[in-house]
Amino acid sequence: MLKLKIVSPEKVLYEGEATSVKVPGVLGAMEILQNHAPLISALTEGKVAYTNAEGTVEEIHVAGGFVEVLHNDVSLCIERESA
């Protein structure tokens, strides 16, 4: 199981467990699963999708940001798209 934290400048959007996280990396979309190699990457405009511990897929549209993966901890610092 992954420990996922998604933050924006305004607030923490999600903090909890996830089985997978899909992010729009600058070199293309990528999926993060348990025991993923360490990673730091910039994000482009697109959709972050994660499957929470209950098996529900949640989506957040982002304008950009960064992702860090280390020892099954996934941290996303994102800018949300304007409504």
PDB file with SEQRES, HELIX, SHEET and CRYST1 records, atoms N, CA, C and O in Angstrom:
SEQRES   1 A   83  MET LEU LYS LEU LYS ILE VAL SER PRO GLU LYS VAL LEU          
SEQRES   2 A   83  TYR GLU GLY GLU ALA THR SER VAL LYS VAL PRO GLY VAL          
SEQRES   3 A   83  LEU GLY ALA MET GLU ILE LEU GLN ASN HIS ALA PRO LEU          
SEQRES   4 A   83  ILE SER ALA LEU THR GLU GLY LYS VAL ALA TYR THR ASN          
SEQRES   5 A   83  ALA GLU GLY THR VAL GLU GLU ILE HIS VAL ALA GLY GLY          
SEQRES   6 A   83  PHE VAL GLU VAL LEU HIS ASN ASP VAL SER LEU CYS ILE          
SEQRES   7 A   83  GLU ARG GLU SER ALA                                          
SHEET    1 AA1 6 GLY A  28  ILE A  32  0                                        
SHEET    2 AA1 6 VAL A  12  GLY A  25 -1                                        
SHEET    3 AA1 6 LEU A   2  VAL A   7 -1                                        
SHEET    4 AA1 6 ASP A  73  ARG A  80  1                                        
SHEET    5 AA1 6 VAL A  57  LEU A  70 -1                                        
SHEET    6 AA1 6 LEU A  39  LEU A  43 -1                                        
SHEET    1 AA2 3 VAL A  12  GLY A  25  0                                        
SHEET    2 AA2 3 GLY A  46  ASN A  52 -1                                        
SHEET    3 AA2 3 VAL A  57  LEU A  70 -1                                        
CRYST1    1.000    1.000    1.000  90.00  90.00  90.00 P 1           1          
ATOM      1  N   MET A   1       0.847  -1.178   0.000  1.00  0.00           N  
ATOM      2  CA  MET A   1       0.000   0.000   0.000  1.00  0.00           C  
ATOM      3  C   MET A   1       0.893   1.242   0.000  1.00  0.00           C  
ATOM      4  O   MET A   1       1.940   1.263   0.646  1.00  0.00           O  
ATOM      5  N   LEU A   2       0.472   2.271  -0.726  1.00  0.00           N  
ATOM      6  CA  LEU A   2       1.176   3.537  -0.779  1.00  0.00           C  
ATOM      7  C   LEU A   2       0.588   4.500   0.247  1.00  0.00           C  
ATOM      8  O   LEU A   2      -0.606   4.447   0.544  1.00  0.00           O  
ATOM      9  N   LYS A   3       1.430   5.380   0.787  1.00  0.00           N  
ATOM     10  CA  LYS A   3       0.950   6.496   1.603  1.00  0.00           C  
ATOM     11  C   LYS A   3       0.992   7.724   0.697  1.00  0.00           C  
ATOM     12  O   LYS A   3       2.060   8.148   0.258  1.00  0.00           O  
ATOM     13  N   LEU A   4      -0.180   8.287   0.425  1.00  0.00           N  
ATOM     14  CA  LEU A   4      -0.307   9.377  -0.531  1.00  0.00           C  
ATOM     15  C   LEU A   4      -0.703  10.664   0.167  1.00  0.00           C  
ATOM     16  O   LEU A   4      -1.585  10.677   1.025  1.00  0.00           O  
ATOM     17  N   LYS A   5      -0.031  11.757  -0.218  1.00  0.00           N  
ATOM     18  CA  LYS A   5      -0.393  13.087   0.271  1.00  0.00           C  
ATOM     19  C   LYS A   5      -0.409  14.027  -0.926  1.00  0.00           C  
ATOM     20  O   LYS A   5       0.581  14.155  -1.647  1.00  0.00           O  
ATOM     21  N   ILE A   6      -1.556  14.688  -1.126  1.00  0.00           N  
ATOM     22  CA  ILE A   6      -1.707  15.648  -2.212  1.00  0.00           C  
ATOM     23  C   ILE A   6      -1.997  17.005  -1.598  1.00  0.00           C  
ATOM     24  O   ILE A   6      -2.981  17.175  -0.879  1.00  0.00           O  
ATOM     25  N   VAL A   7      -1.125  17.981  -1.888  1.00  0.00           N  
ATOM     26  CA  VAL A   7      -1.302  19.325  -1.340  1.00  0.00           C  
ATOM     27  C   VAL A   7      -1.318  20.352  -2.464  1.00  0.00           C  
ATOM     28  O   VAL A   7      -0.636  20.204  -3.478  1.00  0.00           O  
ATOM     29  N   SER A   8      -2.115  21.398  -2.256  1.00  0.00           N  
ATOM     30  CA  SER A   8      -2.134  22.558  -3.136  1.00  0.00           C  
ATOM     31  C   SER A   8      -1.745  23.748  -2.269  1.00  0.00           C  
ATOM     32  O   SER A   8      -1.643  23.607  -1.050  1.00  0.00           O  
ATOM     33  N   PRO A   9      -1.525  24.922  -2.869  1.00  0.00           N  
ATOM     34  CA  PRO A   9      -1.211  26.084  -2.033  1.00  0.00           C  
ATOM     35  C   PRO A   9      -2.317  26.418  -1.024  1.00  0.00           C  
ATOM     36  O   PRO A   9      -2.048  27.028   0.011  1.00  0.00           O  
ATOM     37  N   GLU A  10      -3.556  26.019  -1.324  1.00  0.00           N  
ATOM     38  CA  GLU A  10      -4.672  26.349  -0.450  1.00  0.00           C  
ATOM     39  C   GLU A  10      -4.843  25.387   0.720  1.00  0.00           C  
ATOM     40  O   GLU A  10      -5.139  25.811   1.837  1.00  0.00           O  
ATOM     41  N   LYS A  11      -4.652  24.064   0.462  1.00  0.00           N  
ATOM     42  CA  LYS A  11      -4.952  23.085   1.503  1.00  0.00           C  
ATOM     43  C   LYS A  11      -4.439  21.693   1.134  1.00  0.00           C  
ATOM     44  O   LYS A  11      -3.968  21.461   0.020  1.00  0.00           O  
ATOM     45  N   VAL A  12      -4.541  20.781   2.086  1.00  0.00           N  
ATOM     46  CA  VAL A  12      -4.269  19.369   1.828  1.00  0.00           C  
ATOM     47  C   VAL A  12      -5.523  18.788   1.186  1.00  0.00           C  
ATOM     48  O   VAL A  12      -6.604  18.833   1.774  1.00  0.00           O  
ATOM     49  N   LEU A  13      -5.378  18.240  -0.027  1.00  0.00           N  
ATOM     50  CA  LEU A  13      -6.529  17.710  -0.757  1.00  0.00           C  
ATOM     51  C   LEU A  13      -6.803  16.252  -0.426  1.00  0.00           C  
ATOM     52  O   LEU A  13      -7.953  15.812  -0.447  1.00  0.00           O  
ATOM     53  N   TYR A  14      -5.745  15.497  -0.121  1.00  0.00           N  
ATOM     54  CA  TYR A  14      -5.927  14.089   0.257  1.00  0.00           C  
ATOM     55  C   TYR A  14      -4.704  13.638   1.038  1.00  0.00           C  
ATOM     56  O   TYR A  14      -3.573  13.982   0.697  1.00  0.00           O  
ATOM     57  N   GLU A  15      -4.940  12.874   2.073  1.00  0.00           N  
ATOM     58  CA  GLU A  15      -3.862  12.250   2.832  1.00  0.00           C  
ATOM     59  C   GLU A  15      -4.382  10.909   3.317  1.00  0.00           C  
ATOM     60  O   GLU A  15      -5.308  10.850   4.127  1.00  0.00           O  
ATOM     61  N   GLY A  16      -3.789   9.835   2.823  1.00  0.00           N  
ATOM     62  CA  GLY A  16      -4.241   8.506   3.191  1.00  0.00           C  
ATOM     63  C   GLY A  16      -3.560   7.446   2.342  1.00  0.00           C  
ATOM     64  O   GLY A  16      -2.552   7.708   1.686  1.00  0.00           O  
ATOM     65  N   GLU A  17      -4.127   6.243   2.363  1.00  0.00           N  
ATOM     66  CA  GLU A  17      -3.544   5.135   1.622  1.00  0.00           C  
ATOM     67  C   GLU A  17      -4.108   5.070   0.217  1.00  0.00           C  
ATOM     68  O   GLU A  17      -5.234   5.496  -0.042  1.00  0.00           O  
ATOM     69  N   ALA A  18      -3.299   4.526  -0.689  1.00  0.00           N  
ATOM     70  CA  ALA A  18      -3.709   4.335  -2.077  1.00  0.00           C  
ATOM     71  C   ALA A  18      -3.014   3.087  -2.613  1.00  0.00           C  
ATOM     72  O   ALA A  18      -1.934   2.715  -2.155  1.00  0.00           O  
ATOM     73  N   THR A  19      -3.651   2.452  -3.585  1.00  0.00           N  
ATOM     74  CA  THR A  19      -3.031   1.275  -4.215  1.00  0.00           C  
ATOM     75  C   THR A  19      -2.300   1.658  -5.489  1.00  0.00           C  
ATOM     76  O   THR A  19      -1.367   0.965  -5.895  1.00  0.00           O  
ATOM     77  N   SER A  20      -2.712   2.764  -6.138  1.00  0.00           N  
ATOM     78  CA  SER A  20      -2.015   3.245  -7.330  1.00  0.00           C  
ATOM     79  C   SER A  20      -2.272   4.730  -7.495  1.00  0.00           C  
ATOM     80  O   SER A  20      -3.282   5.259  -7.032  1.00  0.00           O  
ATOM     81  N   VAL A  21      -1.331   5.398  -8.170  1.00  0.00           N  
ATOM     82  CA  VAL A  21      -1.441   6.826  -8.445  1.00  0.00           C  
ATOM     83  C   VAL A  21      -0.977   7.046  -9.883  1.00  0.00           C  
ATOM     84  O   VAL A  21       0.115   6.617 -10.257  1.00  0.00           O  
ATOM     85  N   LYS A  22      -1.803   7.713 -10.688  1.00  0.00           N  
ATOM     86  CA  LYS A  22      -1.432   8.057 -12.066  1.00  0.00           C  
ATOM     87  C   LYS A  22      -1.275   9.566 -12.141  1.00  0.00           C  
ATOM     88  O   LYS A  22      -2.138  10.315 -11.682  1.00  0.00           O  
ATOM     89  N   VAL A  23      -0.149  10.012 -12.733  1.00  0.00           N  
ATOM     90  CA  VAL A  23       0.154  11.436 -12.810  1.00  0.00           C  
ATOM     91  C   VAL A  23       0.593  11.804 -14.229  1.00  0.00           C  
ATOM     92  O   VAL A  23       1.135  10.971 -14.956  1.00  0.00           O  
ATOM     93  N   PRO A  24       0.346  13.090 -14.624  1.00  0.00           N  
ATOM     94  CA  PRO A  24       0.779  13.564 -15.940  1.00  0.00           C  
ATOM     95  C   PRO A  24       2.201  14.134 -15.880  1.00  0.00           C  
ATOM     96  O   PRO A  24       2.372  15.340 -15.706  1.00  0.00           O  
ATOM     97  N   GLY A  25       3.205  13.291 -16.019  1.00  0.00           N  
ATOM     98  CA  GLY A  25       4.595  13.741 -15.984  1.00  0.00           C  
ATOM     99  C   GLY A  25       4.955  14.528 -17.235  1.00  0.00           C  
ATOM    100  O   GLY A  25       4.278  14.419 -18.257  1.00  0.00           O  
ATOM    101  N   VAL A  26       6.015  15.319 -17.158  1.00  0.00           N  
ATOM    102  CA  VAL A  26       6.418  16.138 -18.302  1.00  0.00           C  
ATOM    103  C   VAL A  26       6.846  15.287 -19.492  1.00  0.00           C  
ATOM    104  O   VAL A  26       6.761  15.747 -20.630  1.00  0.00           O  
ATOM    105  N   LEU A  27       7.300  14.071 -19.264  1.00  0.00           N  
ATOM    106  CA  LEU A  27       7.695  13.186 -20.351  1.00  0.00           C  
ATOM    107  C   LEU A  27       6.618  12.150 -20.674  1.00  0.00           C  
ATOM    108  O   LEU A  27       6.864  11.206 -21.424  1.00  0.00           O  
ATOM    109  N   GLY A  28       5.440  12.329 -20.110  1.00  0.00           N  
ATOM    110  CA  GLY A  28       4.339  11.410 -20.361  1.00  0.00           C  
ATOM    111  C   GLY A  28       3.703  10.939 -19.068  1.00  0.00           C  
ATOM    112  O   GLY A  28       4.243  11.130 -17.979  1.00  0.00           O  
ATOM    113  N   ALA A  29       2.545  10.319 -19.215  1.00  0.00           N  
ATOM    114  CA  ALA A  29       1.817   9.821 -18.049  1.00  0.00           C  
ATOM    115  C   ALA A  29       2.583   8.673 -17.407  1.00  0.00           C  
ATOM    116  O   ALA A  29       3.254   7.900 -18.091  1.00  0.00           O  
ATOM    117  N   MET A  30       2.476   8.570 -16.089  1.00  0.00           N  
ATOM    118  CA  MET A  30       3.125   7.457 -15.384  1.00  0.00           C  
ATOM    119  C   MET A  30       2.236   6.975 -14.259  1.00  0.00           C  
ATOM    120  O   MET A  30       1.462   7.740 -13.684  1.00  0.00           O  
ATOM    121  N   GLU A  31       2.359   5.694 -13.954  1.00  0.00           N  
ATOM    122  CA  GLU A  31       1.599   5.093 -12.868  1.00  0.00           C  
ATOM    123  C   GLU A  31       2.563   4.658 -11.781  1.00  0.00           C  
ATOM    124  O   GLU A  31       3.595   4.049 -12.063  1.00  0.00           O  
ATOM    125  N   ILE A  32       2.229   4.967 -10.550  1.00  0.00           N  
ATOM    126  CA  ILE A  32       3.059   4.627  -9.395  1.00  0.00           C  
ATOM    127  C   ILE A  32       2.349   3.540  -8.613  1.00  0.00           C  
ATOM    128  O   ILE A  32       1.204   3.707  -8.191  1.00  0.00           O  
ATOM    129  N   LEU A  33       3.035   2.431  -8.424  1.00  0.00           N  
ATOM    130  CA  LEU A  33       2.510   1.307  -7.651  1.00  0.00           C  
ATOM    131  C   LEU A  33       3.422   1.058  -6.463  1.00  0.00           C  
ATOM    132  O   LEU A  33       4.470   1.691  -6.336  1.00  0.00           O  
ATOM    133  N   GLN A  34       3.030   0.139  -5.595  1.00  0.00           N  
ATOM    134  CA  GLN A  34       3.836  -0.190  -4.421  1.00  0.00           C  
ATOM    135  C   GLN A  34       5.245  -0.600  -4.844  1.00  0.00           C  
ATOM    136  O   GLN A  34       5.423  -1.284  -5.852  1.00  0.00           O  
ATOM    137  N   ASN A  35       6.243  -0.179  -4.069  1.00  0.00           N  
ATOM    138  CA  ASN A  35       7.660  -0.469  -4.283  1.00  0.00           C  
ATOM    139  C   ASN A  35       8.224   0.169  -5.548  1.00  0.00           C  
ATOM    140  O   ASN A  35       9.174  -0.350  -6.134  1.00  0.00           O  
ATOM    141  N   HIS A  36       7.646   1.288  -5.969  1.00  0.00           N  
ATOM    142  CA  HIS A  36       8.158   2.042  -7.121  1.00  0.00           C  
ATOM    143  C   HIS A  36       9.549   2.574  -6.793  1.00  0.00           C  
ATOM    144  O   HIS A  36       9.847   2.876  -5.637  1.00  0.00           O  
ATOM    145  N   ALA A  37      10.388   2.686  -7.799  1.00  0.00           N  
ATOM    146  CA  ALA A  37      11.725   3.255  -7.619  1.00  0.00           C  
ATOM    147  C   ALA A  37      11.607   4.711  -7.167  1.00  0.00           C  
ATOM    148  O   ALA A  37      10.627   5.379  -7.496  1.00  0.00           O  
ATOM    149  N   PRO A  38      12.598   5.213  -6.411  1.00  0.00           N  
ATOM    150  CA  PRO A  38      12.576   6.622  -6.009  1.00  0.00           C  
ATOM    151  C   PRO A  38      12.472   7.524  -7.243  1.00  0.00           C  
ATOM    152  O   PRO A  38      13.054   7.235  -8.289  1.00  0.00           O  
ATOM    153  N   LEU A  39      11.723   8.617  -7.101  1.00  0.00           N  
ATOM    154  CA  LEU A  39      11.431   9.456  -8.255  1.00  0.00           C  
ATOM    155  C   LEU A  39      11.086  10.867  -7.800  1.00  0.00           C  
ATOM    156  O   LEU A  39      10.408  11.061  -6.791  1.00  0.00           O  
ATOM    157  N   ILE A  40      11.561  11.844  -8.558  1.00  0.00           N  
ATOM    158  CA  ILE A  40      11.092  13.225  -8.448  1.00  0.00           C  
ATOM    159  C   ILE A  40      10.851  13.682  -9.875  1.00  0.00           C  
ATOM    160  O   ILE A  40      11.720  13.536 -10.734  1.00  0.00           O  
ATOM    161  N   SER A  41       9.661  14.242 -10.133  1.00  0.00           N  
ATOM    162  CA  SER A  41       9.327  14.665 -11.492  1.00  0.00           C  
ATOM    163  C   SER A  41       8.403  15.864 -11.453  1.00  0.00           C  
ATOM    164  O   SER A  41       7.601  16.021 -10.532  1.00  0.00           O  
ATOM    165  N   ALA A  42       8.527  16.708 -12.465  1.00  0.00           N  
ATOM    166  CA  ALA A  42       7.578  17.804 -12.652  1.00  0.00           C  
ATOM    167  C   ALA A  42       6.326  17.246 -13.318  1.00  0.00           C  
ATOM    168  O   ALA A  42       6.379  16.256 -14.048  1.00  0.00           O  
ATOM    169  N   LEU A  43       5.198  17.900 -13.050  1.00  0.00           N  
ATOM    170  CA  LEU A  43       3.928  17.506 -13.646  1.00  0.00           C  
ATOM    171  C   LEU A  43       3.452  18.590 -14.603  1.00  0.00           C  
ATOM    172  O   LEU A  43       3.734  19.774 -14.415  1.00  0.00           O  
ATOM    173  N   THR A  44       2.726  18.163 -15.634  1.00  0.00           N  
ATOM    174  CA  THR A  44       2.136  19.098 -16.575  1.00  0.00           C  
ATOM    175  C   THR A  44       0.630  19.147 -16.348  1.00  0.00           C  
ATOM    176  O   THR A  44       0.101  18.460 -15.475  1.00  0.00           O  
ATOM    177  N   GLU A  45      -0.042  19.956 -17.130  1.00  0.00           N  
ATOM    178  CA  GLU A  45      -1.500  20.023 -17.043  1.00  0.00           C  
ATOM    179  C   GLU A  45      -2.103  18.674 -17.387  1.00  0.00           C  
ATOM    180  O   GLU A  45      -1.698  18.033 -18.356  1.00  0.00           O  
ATOM    181  N   GLY A  46      -3.053  18.254 -16.607  1.00  0.00           N  
ATOM    182  CA  GLY A  46      -3.694  16.967 -16.860  1.00  0.00           C  
ATOM    183  C   GLY A  46      -4.457  16.483 -15.650  1.00  0.00           C  
ATOM    184  O   GLY A  46      -4.925  17.269 -14.826  1.00  0.00           O  
ATOM    185  N   LYS A  47      -4.574  15.163 -15.560  1.00  0.00           N  
ATOM    186  CA  LYS A  47      -5.400  14.546 -14.525  1.00  0.00           C  
ATOM    187  C   LYS A  47      -4.544  13.654 -13.633  1.00  0.00           C  
ATOM    188  O   LYS A  47      -3.796  12.806 -14.120  1.00  0.00           O  
ATOM    189  N   VAL A  48      -4.663  13.856 -12.322  1.00  0.00           N  
ATOM    190  CA  VAL A  48      -4.096  12.936 -11.332  1.00  0.00           C  
ATOM    191  C   VAL A  48      -5.229  12.005 -10.924  1.00  0.00           C  
ATOM    192  O   VAL A  48      -6.305  12.467 -10.547  1.00  0.00           O  
ATOM    193  N   ALA A  49      -4.999  10.710 -10.996  1.00  0.00           N  
ATOM    194  CA  ALA A  49      -6.014   9.733 -10.593  1.00  0.00           C  
ATOM    195  C   ALA A  49      -5.369   8.775  -9.607  1.00  0.00           C  
ATOM    196  O   ALA A  49      -4.255   8.297  -9.824  1.00  0.00           O  
ATOM    197  N   TYR A  50      -6.086   8.498  -8.510  1.00  0.00           N  
ATOM    198  CA  TYR A  50      -5.564   7.548  -7.535  1.00  0.00           C  
ATOM    199  C   TYR A  50      -6.677   6.630  -7.079  1.00  0.00           C  
ATOM    200  O   TYR A  50      -7.847   7.012  -7.035  1.00  0.00           O  
ATOM    201  N   THR A  51      -6.287   5.405  -6.740  1.00  0.00           N  
ATOM    202  CA  THR A  51      -7.232   4.429  -6.206  1.00  0.00           C  
ATOM    203  C   THR A  51      -7.011   4.370  -4.707  1.00  0.00           C  
ATOM    204  O   THR A  51      -5.939   3.976  -4.248  1.00  0.00           O  
ATOM    205  N   ASN A  52      -8.029   4.763  -3.936  1.00  0.00           N  
ATOM    206  CA  ASN A  52      -7.875   4.790  -2.481  1.00  0.00           C  
ATOM    207  C   ASN A  52      -7.979   3.381  -1.901  1.00  0.00           C  
ATOM    208  O   ASN A  52      -8.206   2.416  -2.632  1.00  0.00           O  
ATOM    209  N   ALA A  53      -7.813   3.272  -0.596  1.00  0.00           N  
ATOM    210  CA  ALA A  53      -7.786   1.959   0.074  1.00  0.00           C  
ATOM    211  C   ALA A  53      -9.104   1.197  -0.084  1.00  0.00           C  
ATOM    212  O   ALA A  53      -9.120  -0.031  -0.008  1.00  0.00           O  
ATOM    213  N   GLU A  54     -10.204   1.915  -0.303  1.00  0.00           N  
ATOM    214  CA  GLU A  54     -11.509   1.268  -0.484  1.00  0.00           C  
ATOM    215  C   GLU A  54     -11.726   0.806  -1.921  1.00  0.00           C  
ATOM    216  O   GLU A  54     -12.729   0.157  -2.215  1.00  0.00           O  
ATOM    217  N   GLY A  55     -10.797   1.134  -2.822  1.00  0.00           N  
ATOM    218  CA  GLY A  55     -10.913   0.733  -4.221  1.00  0.00           C  
ATOM    219  C   GLY A  55     -11.606   1.751  -5.103  1.00  0.00           C  
ATOM    220  O   GLY A  55     -11.862   1.473  -6.275  1.00  0.00           O  
ATOM    221  N   THR A  56     -11.919   2.933  -4.568  1.00  0.00           N  
ATOM    222  CA  THR A  56     -12.564   3.990  -5.339  1.00  0.00           C  
ATOM    223  C   THR A  56     -11.514   4.824  -6.055  1.00  0.00           C  
ATOM    224  O   THR A  56     -10.510   5.216  -5.459  1.00  0.00           O  
ATOM    225  N   VAL A  57     -11.747   5.095  -7.337  1.00  0.00           N  
ATOM    226  CA  VAL A  57     -10.837   5.948  -8.106  1.00  0.00           C  
ATOM    227  C   VAL A  57     -11.292   7.391  -7.968  1.00  0.00           C  
ATOM    228  O   VAL A  57     -12.451   7.716  -8.227  1.00  0.00           O  
ATOM    229  N   GLU A  58     -10.365   8.257  -7.558  1.00  0.00           N  
ATOM    230  CA  GLU A  58     -10.621   9.694  -7.415  1.00  0.00           C  
ATOM    231  C   GLU A  58      -9.747  10.429  -8.422  1.00  0.00           C  
ATOM    232  O   GLU A  58      -8.633   9.992  -8.713  1.00  0.00           O  
ATOM    233  N   GLU A  59     -10.243  11.540  -8.956  1.00  0.00           N  
ATOM    234  CA  GLU A  59      -9.491  12.318  -9.939  1.00  0.00           C  
ATOM    235  C   GLU A  59      -9.416  13.779  -9.530  1.00  0.00           C  
ATOM    236  O   GLU A  59     -10.360  14.331  -8.965  1.00  0.00           O  
ATOM    237  N   ILE A  60      -8.272  14.398  -9.826  1.00  0.00           N  
ATOM    238  CA  ILE A  60      -8.065  15.825  -9.600  1.00  0.00           C  
ATOM    239  C   ILE A  60      -7.419  16.390 -10.858  1.00  0.00           C  
ATOM    240  O   ILE A  60      -6.397  15.876 -11.311  1.00  0.00           O  
ATOM    241  N   HIS A  61      -7.999  17.435 -11.425  1.00  0.00           N  
ATOM    242  CA  HIS A  61      -7.397  18.088 -12.588  1.00  0.00           C  
ATOM    243  C   HIS A  61      -6.363  19.093 -12.083  1.00  0.00           C  
ATOM    244  O   HIS A  61      -6.636  19.882 -11.178  1.00  0.00           O  
ATOM    245  N   VAL A  62      -5.184  19.050 -12.678  1.00  0.00           N  
ATOM    246  CA  VAL A  62      -4.090  19.904 -12.221  1.00  0.00           C  
ATOM    247  C   VAL A  62      -3.541  20.737 -13.369  1.00  0.00           C  
ATOM    248  O   VAL A  62      -3.619  20.346 -14.534  1.00  0.00           O  
ATOM    249  N   ALA A  63      -2.982  21.899 -13.019  1.00  0.00           N  
ATOM    250  CA  ALA A  63      -2.338  22.773 -13.991  1.00  0.00           C  
ATOM    251  C   ALA A  63      -0.830  22.528 -14.029  1.00  0.00           C  
ATOM    252  O   ALA A  63      -0.152  22.984 -14.949  1.00  0.00           O  
ATOM    253  N   GLY A  64      -0.304  21.812 -13.036  1.00  0.00           N  
ATOM    254  CA  GLY A  64       1.127  21.525 -12.954  1.00  0.00           C  
ATOM    255  C   GLY A  64       1.491  21.178 -11.530  1.00  0.00           C  
ATOM    256  O   GLY A  64       0.628  21.120 -10.653  1.00  0.00           O  
ATOM    257  N   GLY A  65       2.776  20.947 -11.300  1.00  0.00           N  
ATOM    258  CA  GLY A  65       3.238  20.632  -9.956  1.00  0.00           C  
ATOM    259  C   GLY A  65       4.417  19.688  -9.975  1.00  0.00           C  
ATOM    260  O   GLY A  65       5.155  19.610 -10.957  1.00  0.00           O  
ATOM    261  N   PHE A  66       4.588  18.965  -8.868  1.00  0.00           N  
ATOM    262  CA  PHE A  66       5.697  18.030  -8.709  1.00  0.00           C  
ATOM    263  C   PHE A  66       5.224  16.785  -7.977  1.00  0.00           C  
ATOM    264  O   PHE A  66       4.271  16.836  -7.200  1.00  0.00           O  
ATOM    265  N   VAL A  67       5.901  15.661  -8.231  1.00  0.00           N  
ATOM    266  CA  VAL A  67       5.643  14.420  -7.511  1.00  0.00           C  
ATOM    267  C   VAL A  67       6.973  13.897  -6.986  1.00  0.00           C  
ATOM    268  O   VAL A  67       8.002  13.996  -7.654  1.00  0.00           O  
ATOM    269  N   GLU A  68       6.935  13.338  -5.775  1.00  0.00           N  
ATOM    270  CA  GLU A  68       8.102  12.683  -5.187  1.00  0.00           C  
ATOM    271  C   GLU A  68       7.657  11.317  -4.675  1.00  0.00           C  
ATOM    272  O   GLU A  68       6.625  11.192  -4.016  1.00  0.00           O  
ATOM    273  N   VAL A  69       8.447  10.303  -4.986  1.00  0.00           N  
ATOM    274  CA  VAL A  69       8.177   8.939  -4.523  1.00  0.00           C  
ATOM    275  C   VAL A  69       9.416   8.438  -3.798  1.00  0.00           C  
ATOM    276  O   VAL A  69      10.521   8.501  -4.336  1.00  0.00           O  
ATOM    277  N   LEU A  70       9.234   7.936  -2.565  1.00  0.00           N  
ATOM    278  CA  LEU A  70      10.343   7.394  -1.797  1.00  0.00           C  
ATOM    279  C   LEU A  70       9.790   6.436  -0.745  1.00  0.00           C  
ATOM    280  O   LEU A  70       8.996   6.837   0.107  1.00  0.00           O  
ATOM    281  N   HIS A  71      10.205   5.181  -0.803  1.00  0.00           N  
ATOM    282  CA  HIS A  71       9.809   4.160   0.178  1.00  0.00           C  
ATOM    283  C   HIS A  71       8.281   4.063   0.355  1.00  0.00           C  
ATOM    284  O   HIS A  71       7.781   4.064   1.479  1.00  0.00           O  
ATOM    285  N   ASN A  72       7.556   3.979  -0.758  1.00  0.00           N  
ATOM    286  CA  ASN A  72       6.089   3.862  -0.769  1.00  0.00           C  
ATOM    287  C   ASN A  72       5.369   5.093  -0.224  1.00  0.00           C  
ATOM    288  O   ASN A  72       4.168   5.034   0.039  1.00  0.00           O  
ATOM    289  N   ASP A  73       6.078   6.202  -0.051  1.00  0.00           N  
ATOM    290  CA  ASP A  73       5.463   7.487   0.272  1.00  0.00           C  
ATOM    291  C   ASP A  73       5.417   8.310  -1.011  1.00  0.00           C  
ATOM    292  O   ASP A  73       6.449   8.548  -1.639  1.00  0.00           O  
ATOM    293  N   VAL A  74       4.220   8.742  -1.397  1.00  0.00           N  
ATOM    294  CA  VAL A  74       4.036   9.534  -2.614  1.00  0.00           C  
ATOM    295  C   VAL A  74       3.520  10.905  -2.199  1.00  0.00           C  
ATOM    296  O   VAL A  74       2.473  11.014  -1.560  1.00  0.00           O  
ATOM    297  N   SER A  75       4.262  11.958  -2.566  1.00  0.00           N  
ATOM    298  CA  SER A  75       3.868  13.315  -2.226  1.00  0.00           C  
ATOM    299  C   SER A  75       3.678  14.098  -3.521  1.00  0.00           C  
ATOM    300  O   SER A  75       4.555  14.106  -4.384  1.00  0.00           O  
ATOM    301  N   LEU A  76       2.526  14.757  -3.650  1.00  0.00           N  
ATOM    302  CA  LEU A  76       2.253  15.593  -4.786  1.00  0.00           C  
ATOM    303  C   LEU A  76       2.000  17.011  -4.305  1.00  0.00           C  
ATOM    304  O   LEU A  76       1.182  17.234  -3.414  1.00  0.00           O  
ATOM    305  N   CYS A  77       2.699  17.963  -4.893  1.00  0.00           N  
ATOM    306  CA  CYS A  77       2.457  19.378  -4.653  1.00  0.00           C  
ATOM    307  C   CYS A  77       1.928  19.906  -5.989  1.00  0.00           C  
ATOM    308  O   CYS A  77       2.662  19.953  -6.976  1.00  0.00           O  
ATOM    309  N   ILE A  78       0.661  20.301  -6.015  1.00  0.00           N  
ATOM    310  CA  ILE A  78       0.022  20.610  -7.274  1.00  0.00           C  
ATOM    311  C   ILE A  78      -0.561  22.008  -7.302  1.00  0.00           C  
ATOM    312  O   ILE A  78      -0.865  22.612  -6.274  1.00  0.00           O  
ATOM    313  N   GLU A  79      -0.706  22.501  -8.536  1.00  0.00           N  
ATOM    314  CA  GLU A  79      -1.491  23.705  -8.792  1.00  0.00           C  
ATOM    315  C   GLU A  79      -2.770  23.220  -9.435  1.00  0.00           C  
ATOM    316  O   GLU A  79      -2.739  22.464 -10.406  1.00  0.00           O  
ATOM    317  N   ARG A  80      -3.896  23.654  -8.894  1.00  0.00           N  
ATOM    318  CA  ARG A  80      -5.196  23.253  -9.463  1.00  0.00           C  
ATOM    319  C   ARG A  80      -5.555  24.146 -10.626  1.00  0.00           C  
ATOM    320  O   ARG A  80      -5.175  25.316 -10.672  1.00  0.00           O  
ATOM    321  N   GLU A  81      -6.302  23.575 -11.577  1.00  0.00           N  
ATOM    322  CA  GLU A  81      -6.785  24.373 -12.705  1.00  0.00           C  
ATOM    323  C   GLU A  81      -7.805  25.376 -12.192  1.00  0.00           C  
ATOM    324  O   GLU A  81      -8.550  25.089 -11.255  1.00  0.00           O  
ATOM    325  N   SER A  82      -7.836  26.547 -12.806  1.00  0.00           N  
ATOM    326  CA  SER A  82      -8.840  27.557 -12.440  1.00  0.00           C  
ATOM    327  C   SER A  82     -10.206  27.067 -12.883  1.00  0.00           C  
ATOM    328  O   SER A  82     -10.346  26.441 -13.934  1.00  0.00           O  
ATOM    329  N   ALA A  83     -11.204  27.358 -12.075  1.00  0.00           N  
ATOM    330  CA  ALA A  83     -12.574  26.922 -12.411  1.00  0.00           C  
ATOM    331  C   ALA A  83     -13.189  27.830 -13.451  1.00  0.00           C  
ATOM    332  O   ALA A  83     -14.333  27.620 -13.855  1.00  0.00           O  
TER     333      ALA A  83                                                      
END                                                                             
